[in-house]
Amino acid sequence: MTITVFLGSLLAAMALGVPIAFSLLLCGAALMWHMNMFDAQILAQNVIEGANSFPLLAVPFFMLAGEVMNTGGLSRRIVEFAMALVGHIRGGLGYVTIVAACLLSALSGSAVADAAALTALLLPMMVKAGHDKARSGGLIAACGVIGPIIPPSIGFVIFGVSANVSISKLFLAGIFPGIVLGAGLWITWGWLTRREQLTPPPRKSMAEIMAAMRSAGWALMLPLIILVGLRMGVFTPTEAAVVAAVYALFVAGVIYRELTWTMLFDAFRVAAKTTAVVMFLVAAAMVSAWLITVANLPAQVVDLLQPFLDRPTMLLAIIMVLVMIVGTAMDMTPTILILTPVLMPIIKAAGIDPVYFGVLFIINNSIGLVTPPVGTVLNVVAGVGRMRMDDVTRGVVPFMVVQFVVMFLMVVFPQIVMVPAHWFY
C-alpha cells in the first residue's frame, strides 16, 4: 500500500501538470499523511537539509563554468581544433561534432550546454555542406548525451550525493564509457553517410593544426587540470568545480579577452537560474528520500526482486529497462533523485559495485535526454537550430539505438567500465 501511495500521488500530481519539484513535495506530504505522521515542520526541515550539502556546491560552479566557456570563446576554439583534426574526412563535420562533444564534455559536464554550443556552431555548417538537417541535428543531440558522462559531470555529483558514493571515483570511471559512446556514434555516422557524395574541405596542414591547437590550448588544459587534480588528491570534486569556474573566467576574460561585462552578467544570471531549479529539485526530493527510508520502501522492493538477486546481470538489465521507460517521461535530475534511494539497497543486496551501477545509471539517464516525448536535449537542438521537433526526433533515432546497445554491452560485460576505471583509480 505504501508503494501505491508513493507512486500514485507522484504520478497523479505530474499528470495534473504540477512541476516536478512540487510533485515531489506533494508526494512526501501524501506519504506522511498515509503513515499518520504529517508535520509541516518536519517537511520544512527536510527541504532545508536537502540542499545543505557541501558536495552540491559543485553544481552552481560547473553551471557557471559551462556558461562562461560558451560565451567566452572556449567552446568555439575547441570546435575549430576538432575541425582542423578531422574536418577533411568524408562526412568530416559529423566527426568534428563527435570529437568536439567529447572535448566539451570534459569542460562543462552539462548535456544542455554542450548541445546548445554544438548546434549554434556546427549545425549551419553541416547543412551548408549538404548533410541532411534532421540527421545532423540528431547527431548533435546524441553527442550531447556524452556531456554528463565524461567528467566533470553534474549528474555524477547529484548521484554521488544521493547514493553516498565517491564522486571522484564516479568521475574517473566515466571517462572510458564516454569515449566508447563517442566511438559508437563515430561508427554509426560513418555508416549512415557512406553513400553521400559530398566534397569535404581540404586537409589542414600541420602548421594549421598546430595553430588551432595553440589557440585551443588554454581550453584543453582545463580537463587535464581537473583529472590530474582529482587523481592526485589535490582537490575534491567540489573544489574542482570552483577551479573550473575560476579558470574559465580567467581564460575567457584575460587570455582570450572575449568576455564582456554584459556577457559575464548574463552567464551568472543563467547559471543562477539553472542552479536554482536543480537545487530546489534536490531539496524537494530529499523529503521523499527520507520518507522512503522511514517507510522501509527499499526493503519492500528488494523483496519483490528477490528472485533476481543471485543473477546480478539479469537484475541490472531489468533496472536499465525500467530507467529507460522512466526516462521517456522524466528529466535526468528528478529521475536520479527519485530512483536512487529506491535502487541503491537493491544494488547493495545483489553485491553490485555502486560505482559501476552509478556509471550505467547516469548513462541511461543521459540517453533519456534524447528519448521523446520529453527529451530536453531534443528541445534544445530544435530551438537553437530552428528545427521541427519531429525532424530532430527522426534524426536521433539511429544514434539513440546504438547508445542503448553500447549501454547493454556494458551491462553484459562489466569489464568495459571497471577495468579502465581501476587504471584511473
C-alpha positions in Angstrom: 0.0 0.0 0.0 2.9 2.4 0.8 4.3 1.9 -2.7 0.9 2.6 -4.2 0.5 5.8 -2.2 4.1 6.9 -3.2 3.7 6.2 -6.9 0.1 7.2 -7.1 0.5 10.6 -5.6 3.6 11.4 -7.6 2.1 10.3 -11.0 -1.2 12.0 -10.2 0.5 15.3 -9.5 2.6 15.1 -12.6 -0.4 14.2 -14.7 -2.1 17.3 -13.5 0.8 19.4 -14.7 2.3 20.1 -11.3 6.1 20.9 -11.7 8.3 18.0 -10.7 9.7 19.7 -7.5 6.2 20.4 -6.2 5.1 17.0 -7.2 7.8 15.5 -5.0 6.7 17.7 -2.1 3.1 16.6 -2.6 4.2 13.0 -2.8 6.1 13.4 0.5 3.1 15.0 2.2 0.9 12.2 1.0 3.3 9.6 2.4 3.4 11.4 5.7 -0.4 11.6 5.9 -0.6 7.8 5.0 1.9 7.0 7.8 -0.1 9.2 10.3 3.0 11.4 10.9 2.2 14.6 9.0 4.1 17.5 10.4 4.8 20.7 8.4 7.9 21.4 10.5 9.5 18.0 9.5 8.7 18.7 5.9 10.4 22.1 6.0 13.4 20.8 7.9 14.0 18.1 5.3 13.7 20.6 2.4 16.3 22.8 4.1 18.6 19.9 4.9 18.2 18.5 1.4 20.1 21.5 -0.1 22.5 21.8 2.8 25.3 19.7 1.2 28.9 20.7 0.6 29.3 18.4 -2.5 26.3 20.0 -4.1 28.2 23.3 -4.3 29.8 21.8 -7.3 26.5 22.3 -9.3 26.5 26.1 -9.5 30.2 26.3 -10.2 30.1 23.7 -13.0 27.0 25.5 -14.4 28.9 28.8 -14.3 32.0 27.3 -16.0 29.8 25.9 -18.8 28.1 29.2 -19.5 31.5 31.1 -19.5 33.0 28.6 -21.8 30.2 29.0 -24.3 30.2 32.8 -24.2 33.9 33.4 -23.7 35.3 31.6 -26.8 36.5 28.4 -25.2 33.8 26.2 -26.9 34.4 27.8 -30.3 38.1 27.2 -30.2 37.5 23.5 -29.2 35.3 23.1 -32.3 37.9 24.8 -34.5 40.6 22.4 -33.2 38.4 19.4 -33.9 37.8 20.8 -37.4 41.5 21.0 -38.0 42.0 17.4 -36.9 39.2 15.5 -38.7 37.3 18.0 -40.8 38.9 16.7 -44.1 37.5 13.2 -43.7 34.4 12.3 -45.8 31.5 13.2 -43.6 34.1 15.1 -41.6 31.7 17.7 -40.0 30.0 14.8 -38.2 33.3 13.5 -36.9 34.1 17.1 -35.9 30.9 17.1 -33.9 31.8 13.9 -32.1 35.4 14.9 -31.2 34.2 18.4 -30.1 31.5 16.8 -28.0 34.0 14.6 -26.2 36.3 17.6 -25.6 33.5 19.9 -24.4 32.2 17.1 -22.1 35.5 17.4 -20.3 34.9 21.1 -19.8 31.2 21.7 -18.7 29.5 18.4 -17.7 26.2 19.6 -18.9 24.3 18.0 -21.9 22.2 21.0 -22.5 25.1 23.5 -22.6 27.1 21.2 -24.9 24.2 20.6 -27.2 23.4 24.3 -27.4 27.0 25.2 -28.2 27.4 22.5 -30.9 24.1 23.3 -32.5 24.9 27.0 -32.8 28.4 26.4 -34.1 28.1 23.3 -36.3 24.5 22.8 -37.5 24.6 25.6 -40.0 28.0 24.4 -41.3 26.7 20.8 -41.7 23.6 21.9 -43.6 25.6 24.2 -45.8 28.0 21.3 -46.6 25.0 19.3 -47.8 24.3 17.0 -44.9 20.7 16.2 -44.1 19.5 18.6 -41.5 17.4 16.1 -39.5 20.3 13.6 -39.3 22.8 16.4 -38.4 20.5 17.7 -35.6 20.1 14.1 -34.4 23.8 13.5 -34.3 24.3 16.8 -32.3 21.6 15.8 -29.9 23.1 12.3 -29.4 26.6 13.9 -28.9 25.1 16.0 -26.1 24.4 12.7 -24.2 28.2 12.4 -23.7 28.3 15.6 -21.6 27.1 14.1 -18.3 29.3 11.0 -18.6 32.9 12.2 -19.3 33.9 14.1 -16.2 33.3 16.7 -14.8 29.6 15.7 -14.6 26.7 17.3 -12.8 24.8 14.0 -13.0 27.6 12.2 -11.1 27.6 14.9 -8.4 23.9 14.5 -7.8 24.0 10.7 -7.9 27.1 10.6 -5.6 25.4 12.8 -3.0 22.1 10.9 -3.2 23.7 7.4 -3.1 26.6 8.3 -0.8 29.1 7.1 -3.4 32.6 8.6 -4.1 32.1 11.4 -6.7 35.8 11.2 -7.5 35.6 7.5 -8.4 32.4 8.1 -10.4 34.3 10.9 -12.4 37.2 8.6 -13.1 35.0 5.6 -14.0 33.1 7.7 -16.5 36.0 8.6 -18.8 36.3 5.4 -20.8 32.5 4.7 -21.2 32.0 8.2 -22.5 34.7 7.6 -25.1 33.1 4.3 -26.1 29.8 6.0 -26.6 31.6 8.5 -28.9 33.1 5.6 -30.8 29.7 4.1 -31.3 28.4 7.5 -32.7 31.5 7.7 -35.0 30.8 4.2 -36.5 27.1 5.0 -36.9 27.7 8.3 -38.6 30.2 6.7 -41.0 27.6 4.0 -41.9 24.8 6.5 -42.4 26.8 8.8 -44.6 28.7 6.1 -46.6 26.7 6.9 -49.8 26.9 10.7 -49.5 28.8 12.3 -52.4 29.9 15.4 -50.6 33.3 17.0 -51.1 35.0 17.5 -47.7 37.1 20.6 -47.1 40.9 20.2 -47.8 43.1 18.6 -45.2 44.7 21.2 -42.9 48.5 21.5 -42.9 50.4 20.5 -39.8 51.1 24.2 -39.3 47.4 25.0 -39.3 46.6 22.1 -36.9 49.3 23.3 -34.5 47.9 26.8 -34.7 44.4 25.6 -33.9 45.8 23.5 -31.0 47.7 26.6 -29.7 44.5 28.6 -29.9 42.5 26.0 -28.0 45.4 25.1 -25.7 44.1 27.1 -22.7 40.7 25.5 -23.0 42.3 22.0 -23.5 44.3 22.4 -20.3 41.1 22.5 -18.1 40.2 18.8 -18.2 43.8 17.9 -17.7 44.0 20.1 -14.6 40.7 18.6 -13.2 41.5 15.0 -13.8 45.1 15.2 -12.6 43.9 17.2 -9.5 41.3 14.5 -8.7 43.6 11.6 -9.4 46.4 13.1 -7.2 44.0 14.1 -4.4 44.9 17.8 -4.8 41.2 18.8 -4.6 37.8 17.4 -4.1 35.1 17.4 -6.9 33.5 20.4 -5.3 36.8 22.3 -5.3 37.4 21.1 -8.9 34.2 22.9 -9.8 35.5 26.1 -8.3 38.8 25.6 -10.1 36.9 25.1 -13.4 34.8 28.2 -13.0 37.7 30.5 -12.0 39.9 29.1 -14.7 37.2 29.6 -17.4 36.7 33.2 -16.2 40.4 33.9 -16.3 40.9 32.4 -19.7 37.8 34.0 -21.3 38.4 37.4 -19.7 42.2 37.8 -19.5 43.7 35.4 -22.1 41.1 35.4 -24.9 39.5 38.8 -23.9 36.1 37.9 -25.4 34.1 38.0 -22.1 32.5 41.4 -21.7 30.8 42.7 -18.5 27.4 42.2 -20.2 28.2 38.6 -21.2 29.6 37.9 -17.7 26.4 39.2 -16.1 24.3 37.0 -18.4 26.4 34.0 -17.6 25.9 34.5 -13.9 22.2 35.0 -14.4 21.7 31.9 -16.5 23.8 29.8 -14.2 22.0 31.1 -11.1 18.5 30.3 -12.6 19.5 26.8 -13.7 21.1 26.1 -10.3 18.0 27.3 -8.5 15.9 24.8 -10.5 18.3 21.9 -9.8 18.8 22.7 -6.1 15.0 23.1 -5.5 14.6 19.7 -7.1 17.2 18.2 -4.9 15.7 19.8 -1.8 12.2 18.6 -2.6 13.5 15.1 -3.4 15.2 14.7 -0.1 11.8 14.9 1.6 10.7 11.8 -0.4 14.0 10.1 0.1 13.7 10.5 3.9 10.2 9.2 3.9 11.1 6.3 1.6 13.7 5.2 4.2 11.2 5.7 7.1 8.5 3.7 5.3 11.1 0.9 4.5 10.1 1.0 0.8 13.6 -0.2 -0.4 13.1 -3.4 1.7 9.7 -4.0 0.0 11.3 -3.5 -3.4 14.1 -5.8 -2.5 11.6 -8.5 -1.6 9.9 -8.1 -5.0 13.2 -8.5 -6.8 14.4 -11.3 -4.5 14.5 -13.9 -7.3 16.9 -11.8 -9.3 19.4 -11.0 -6.5 21.5 -14.1 -7.4 21.7 -13.0 -11.0 23.1 -9.5 -11.0 23.4 -9.2 -14.8 19.7 -10.0 -15.2 18.8 -7.7 -12.3 20.8 -4.8 -13.9 19.1 -5.4 -17.3 15.7 -5.2 -15.7 16.7 -2.0 -13.8 18.1 -0.4 -17.0 14.8 -1.2 -18.9 12.9 0.4 -16.0 15.1 3.5 -16.2 14.7 3.7 -19.9 10.9 3.7 -19.6 11.1 6.4 -16.9 13.5 8.5 -19.0 10.9 8.9 -21.8 8.7 10.9 -19.4 11.0 12.5 -16.9 14.1 14.6 -17.0 17.5 13.4 -15.8 17.8 15.2 -12.4 14.4 14.1 -10.9 14.9 10.6 -12.2 18.2 10.4 -10.3 16.7 11.9 -7.2 13.6 9.7 -7.1 15.1 6.3 -8.1 18.5 6.4 -6.4 17.2 5.9 -2.8 15.0 3.0 -4.0 17.5 1.3 -6.2 20.7 1.5 -4.1 19.6 -1.0 -1.4 18.8 -3.5 -4.2 22.2 -2.9 -5.8 24.0 -3.5 -2.5 21.9 -6.6 -1.7 22.9 -8.0 -5.1 26.6 -7.3 -4.5 26.9 -5.0 -7.5 29.7 -2.3 -7.3 27.9 1.0 -6.6 30.4 2.9 -8.8 29.7 0.6 -11.7 26.0 0.9 -11.2 26.3 4.7 -11.0 28.0 4.9 -14.4 25.4 2.7 -16.0 22.6 4.7 -14.3 23.9 8.0 -15.4 24.5 6.8 -19.0 20.9 5.6 -19.1 19.5 8.8 -17.7 21.7 10.8 -20.2 20.3 8.9 -23.1 16.9 9.7 -21.7 17.6 13.3 -22.5 17.1 12.4 -26.2 14.2 10.0 -25.9 10.9 11.5 -26.9 8.5 12.9 -26.0 10.2 14.8 -23.1 13.8 14.7 -24.3 15.3 18.0 -23.0 18.3 18.0 -25.4 16.0 17.4 -28.4 14.1 20.6 -27.4 17.4 22.5 -27.1 18.6 21.4 -30.6 15.2 22.1 -32.1 15.1 25.5 -30.5 18.6 26.6 -31.2 18.7 25.0 -34.7 15.2 26.3 -35.6 14.0 22.8 -36.5 10.8 20.9 -36.0 10.8 18.6 -33.0 9.7 15.7 -35.3 12.7 16.2 -37.5 15.2 16.1 -34.7 13.5 13.0 -33.2 13.7 11.2 -36.6 17.3 12.1 -36.9 18.4 11.0 -33.4 16.8 7.5 -33.5 19.7 5.5 -35.1 22.2 7.2 -32.8 20.0 6.6 -29.7 19.6 2.9 -30.6 23.3 2.5 -30.8 23.9 4.2 -27.5 21.4 1.9 -25.8 23.2 -1.1 -27.4 26.5 0.1 -26.1 25.0 0.6 -22.6 23.6 -3.0 -22.6 27.0 -4.3 -23.7 28.4 -2.6 -20.5 25.7 -4.5 -18.5 26.7 -7.8 -20.0 30.5 -7.1 -19.9 31.2 -5.0 -16.7 34.9 -5.1 -17.6 34.3 -2.3 -20.2 33.6 0.0 -17.3 35.5 -1.4 -14.4 38.9 -2.3 -15.9 39.7 1.2 -17.2 38.2 2.6 -14.0 40.7 0.8 -11.9 43.5 2.1 -14.2 42.4 5.6 -13.5 42.0 5.0 -9.7 
